[in-house]
Amino acid sequence: MKYSYLLLLISALWCCTPKEKAKIPVIFDTDANNELDDQHALAYLLSNADVFNILGVSVNATRNGGDIHQQYQEAQRILALYNLDAKIPLLKGANASYPQIDSLPEDGMEAVEFMLQKTRENPGTVIIAVGKLTTVARALKKDPDLANRTRIVWLGSNYPEPGEYNQENDTAAMNYVLSTPVPFEMVTVRYGKPSGTDAVRATPQEIADKMPGAGPLAEKPVEGRNGGSFTHFGDYSLDLFSHIDLHGNPPSRALFDMVAVAVVKNPEWAEKTTIPAPILINDAWTERPDNPRKIEVWENFEKEAILHDFYSRMKNYQLP
């Protein structure tokens, strides 16, 4: 009788105990050596392993930061600073652009096959893309069913206005993704406007105050892209800020890509609107109000909340 009562008690406790929230499976697709926001976005992602199940990182090459090998090396530096370079897969994605892929059958295929395999194993995986969309477009072309098992969150575009770096690096890839049924979310940039990720900015003084020693201690010193030797991401952050052009008043730098990770972590940190998918023609957006294909647009980001969480996680990181 006592034994049966004990089993019932254990069962009741198990049923009533709050279940751990499932982690969000993520593939992070980045032009890692471009500017400095990619590195901060990857570090923030790695510091939130209690929120994200990080399946892998893929790199692509845009017009700044060198070819695919240099992009790979920079992503590898960040992983090494977190002692994760041997634990989280790092894949080479597109070096060329979407119009060239038919003549370059192997370009980016390492990352393409990885995306297809991991999304089959983990339906619902979020691909956070913070560079050009070439690798994602190639994966969708190779296996259209990818659209049914993933969600693309892309940092790019000044929508509804023209221009923006990631968009301009492969407009054909972006238009192709917009033509597919894959769930697609555009995290807007909007240079100089308060409604885009350009408004989520850090000054060198803020970085100097908050980042020294941030992140785990690397088992081996890592050589930075500008030289020097680093054992914490926070110190590498200071170095990146000391080698970059600053803009605005006060002089600062936007952490665009980090914001894309932040809104996947907490959708309350921005506003999201559903619209009929437009198309980019001659570098201008053309609205298609009758288009049944819908996408989502992120804007009006909670700068203070996002930056507070970023700096907090740099010190109180949760590793895979």
WONORPE-V720086 format. One record per pair of residues at least 24 apart in sequence whose ideal C-beta (glycine too) atoms are under 10 Angstrom apart, sorted by the first residue. I is the first residue (numbers start at 0). J is the second residue. Records with the same first field share a line. If there is no record, write none. Layout:
BEGIN
I->J, J
END
This chain:
BEGIN
19->49
20->49, 50
21->52, 123
22->47, 48, 49, 50, 51, 52, 53, 319
23->47, 50, 51, 52, 53, 123, 124, 125, 127, 150, 263, 264
24->51, 52, 53, 54, 117, 118, 120, 121, 122, 123, 124, 125, 126, 149
25->50, 51, 52, 53, 54, 55, 56, 117, 121, 124, 125, 126, 127, 152, 260, 263, 264
26->53, 54, 55, 56, 57, 88, 90, 110, 113, 114, 117, 118, 121, 124, 125, 126, 127, 128, 134, 135, 138, 149
27->51, 53, 54, 55, 56, 57, 58, 74, 87, 89, 125, 126, 127, 128, 129, 256, 259, 260
28->55, 56, 57, 58, 59, 90, 92, 93, 110, 114, 126, 127, 128, 129, 130, 131, 132, 133, 134, 135, 138, 151, 153
29->56, 57, 58, 59, 61, 70, 73, 74, 77, 92, 127, 128, 129, 130, 154, 256
30->58, 59, 60, 61, 62, 63, 64, 65, 67, 69, 70, 73, 74, 92, 93, 128, 129, 130, 131, 164, 165, 168, 256
31->56, 57, 58, 59, 60, 64, 69, 70, 71, 72, 73, 74, 75, 76, 77, 78, 89, 129, 130, 224, 256
32->58, 60, 61, 63, 64, 65, 66, 67, 68, 69, 70, 71, 72, 73, 74, 76, 224
33->59, 60, 61, 62, 63, 64, 65, 69, 70, 73, 129, 130, 131, 164, 165, 168, 256
34->61, 63, 64, 164, 239, 243, 244, 252, 253, 254, 255, 256
35->201, 206, 224, 235, 236, 238, 239, 240, 242, 243, 252, 253, 254, 255, 256
36->129, 154, 196, 199, 201, 239, 243, 252, 253, 254, 255, 256, 257, 258, 259
37->61, 64, 70, 73, 74, 77, 129, 130, 154, 254, 255, 256, 257
38->73, 74, 76, 77, 80, 224, 232, 235, 236, 239, 254, 256, 257
39->77, 201, 206, 210, 232, 235, 236, 239, 240, 252, 254, 255, 256, 257, 258, 260, 309, 313
40->77, 127, 129, 154, 254, 255, 256, 257, 258, 259, 260, 261, 309
41->73, 74, 76, 77, 78, 80, 81, 87, 127, 129, 232, 256, 257, 260
42->77, 78, 80, 81, 210, 213, 214, 232, 233, 235, 236, 257, 260, 309, 312, 313, 316
43->232, 254, 256, 257, 258, 259, 260, 261, 264, 305, 308, 309, 310, 312, 313, 316
44->77, 81, 87, 127, 256, 257, 259, 260, 261, 263, 264, 312
45->77, 78, 80, 81, 82, 83, 87, 214, 215, 232, 260, 312, 316, 317, 318, 319
46->81, 213, 214, 215, 232, 260, 308, 309, 311, 312, 313, 314, 315, 316, 317, 318
47->260, 261, 263, 264, 308, 309, 312, 316, 317, 318, 319
48->81, 83, 87, 316, 317, 318, 319
49->312, 316, 317, 318, 319
50->260, 263, 264, 265, 312, 317
51->125, 127, 260, 263, 264, 317, 319
52->121, 124, 125, 319
53->83, 86, 87, 88, 318, 319
54->87, 88, 113, 114, 116, 117, 118, 120, 121, 124, 125, 126
55->87, 88, 89, 90, 110, 113, 114, 116, 117, 124
56->83, 87, 88, 89, 90, 92, 110, 113
57->88, 89, 90, 91, 92, 93, 107, 109, 110, 111, 113, 114, 126, 128, 130, 134, 135, 138
58->89, 90, 91, 92, 93, 94, 107, 110, 130, 134
59->91, 92, 93, 94, 95, 96, 107, 110, 128, 129, 130, 131, 132, 133, 134, 135, 165, 168, 169, 172
60->91, 92, 93, 94, 95, 96, 106, 107, 130, 131, 133, 168
61->93, 96, 130, 131, 133, 164, 165, 167, 168, 169
62->131, 164, 167, 168
63->164, 168
64->130, 224
65->224
66->94
67->91, 92, 93, 94, 95, 106, 107, 109, 110
68->94
69->224
70->94, 130
72->222, 224
73->223, 224
75->221
76->217, 221, 222, 223, 224, 229, 232, 235
77->214, 221, 232, 235
78->221
79->217, 218, 219, 220, 221, 222, 229, 232
80->214, 215, 216, 217, 218, 219, 220, 221, 223, 229, 230, 231, 232, 233, 234, 235, 236
81->214, 215, 217, 221, 231, 232, 316, 318, 319
82->214, 215, 216, 217, 218, 219, 318
83->215, 318, 319
84->217, 218, 219, 221
86->318, 319
87->319
88->113, 117
89->113
90->114, 134
91->134
92->128, 130, 131, 133, 134, 135, 137, 138
93->130, 131, 132, 133, 134, 135, 136, 137, 138, 168, 169, 172
94->133, 134
95->133, 137, 169
96->131, 133, 136, 168, 169, 170, 171, 172
97->131, 132, 133, 134, 135, 136, 137, 140, 169, 170, 171, 172, 173, 174, 175, 176
98->133, 169, 170, 171, 172, 175
99->133, 169, 171
100->133, 134, 136, 137, 140, 141, 171, 172
101->140
106->133, 134, 137
107->133, 134, 135, 136, 137, 138
108->134, 137, 138, 141
109->134
110->134, 135, 137, 138
111->135, 136, 137, 138, 139, 140, 141, 142, 145
112->138, 141, 142
113->138
114->138, 139, 141, 142, 145, 149
115->139, 141, 142, 144, 145, 148, 149
117->148, 149
118->142, 144, 145, 146, 147, 148, 149, 150
119->144, 145, 148
120->148
121->148, 149
122->147, 148, 149
123->148, 149, 150
124->148, 149, 150
125->149, 150, 151, 152, 182, 184, 260, 263
126->150, 151, 152, 153, 181
127->151, 152, 153, 154, 184, 186, 256, 259, 260, 262, 263
128->152, 153, 154, 155, 165, 172, 176, 183, 186, 256, 259
129->153, 154, 155, 165, 186, 255, 256, 257, 258, 259, 260
130->154, 155, 164, 165, 168, 169, 256
131->155, 164, 165, 166, 167, 168, 169, 170, 171, 172, 173
132->165, 166, 168, 169, 170, 171, 172, 173, 174, 175, 176, 177, 183
133->168, 169, 171, 172, 173, 175, 176
134->169, 172
135->172, 173, 175, 176, 179, 181, 183
136->169, 171, 172, 173, 174, 175, 176, 177, 178, 179, 181
137->172, 175
138->176, 181
139->172, 175, 176, 178, 179, 180, 181
140->172, 175, 176, 179
143->179, 180, 181
145->179, 181
146->176, 179, 180, 181, 182, 183
147->180, 181, 182
148->181
149->181, 182
150->181, 182, 183, 184, 263, 295
151->176, 179, 181, 182, 183, 184, 185, 294
152->182, 183, 184, 185, 186, 259, 260, 262, 263, 295, 297
153->183, 184, 185, 186, 187, 259, 294, 297
154->184, 185, 186, 187, 188, 196, 255, 256, 257, 258, 259, 260, 262, 297
155->185, 186, 187, 188, 196, 255, 256, 259
156->185, 186, 187, 188, 189, 195, 277, 279, 284, 296
157->187, 188, 189, 190, 191, 192, 195, 197, 284
158->185, 187, 188, 189, 195, 274, 277, 279, 284, 294, 296, 298
159->187, 189, 274, 277, 283, 284, 286, 296
160->187, 188, 189, 190, 192, 195, 283, 284
161->279, 281, 282, 283, 284
162->188, 189, 190, 282, 283
163->187, 188, 189, 190, 195, 197, 255
164->188, 190, 255
165->255, 256
166->279, 282
167->279, 282
170->279, 280, 281, 282
171->279
173->278, 279
174->276, 277, 278, 279, 280
176->276, 294
177->276, 277, 278, 279, 287, 290, 292, 294
178->276, 278, 292
179->276, 292
180->276, 291, 292, 293
181->292, 294
182->293, 294, 295
183->276, 292, 293, 294, 295, 296
184->259, 262, 263, 266, 271, 273, 294, 295, 296, 297
185->259, 271, 272, 274, 276, 277, 294, 295, 296, 297, 298
186->255, 256, 258, 259, 260, 261, 262, 263, 269, 271, 295, 296, 297, 298, 300
187->255, 258, 269, 296, 297, 298, 299, 300
188->253, 255, 256, 258
189->298
190->246, 253, 255
191->246, 247
192->298
193->298, 299, 300, 302
194->269, 270, 297, 298, 299, 300
195->253, 255, 258, 297, 298, 299, 300
196->253, 254, 255, 256, 257, 258, 259, 261, 262, 269, 297, 298, 300, 302, 305
197->246, 247, 253, 254, 255, 258, 300
198->247, 253, 255, 258, 298, 299, 300, 302
199->251, 253, 254, 255, 257, 258, 261, 268, 269, 300, 301, 302, 303, 305, 306, 309
200->245, 246, 247, 249, 250, 251, 252, 253, 254, 255, 302, 306
201->236, 240, 251, 252, 253, 254, 257, 306, 309, 310
202->240, 245, 247, 249, 250, 251, 252
203->237, 240, 241, 243, 245, 249, 250, 251, 252
204->240, 249, 250, 251
205->240, 249, 251, 306, 310
206->233, 236, 237, 238, 239, 240, 241, 251, 252, 310
207->236, 237, 240, 241
208->310
209->233, 236, 306, 309, 310, 311, 313, 314
210->234, 235, 236, 237, 239, 240, 309, 310, 313, 314
211->236, 237
212->313, 314
213->237, 310, 312, 313, 314, 315, 316
214->312, 313, 314, 316, 318
215->316, 318
231->313
232->313, 316
233->310, 313, 314
236->313
254->302, 305, 306, 309
257->305, 306, 308, 309
258->297, 300, 301, 302, 305, 306, 309
259->297
260->305, 309
261->300, 301, 304, 305, 306, 308, 309, 312
262->297, 300, 301, 305
263->297
264->305, 308, 312
265->301, 304, 305, 308
266->297
267->301, 304
268->297, 299, 300, 301, 302, 303, 304, 305, 308
269->296, 297, 298, 299, 300, 301, 304, 305
270->296, 297, 298, 299, 300, 301
271->295, 296, 297, 298, 299
272->296, 297, 298, 299
END
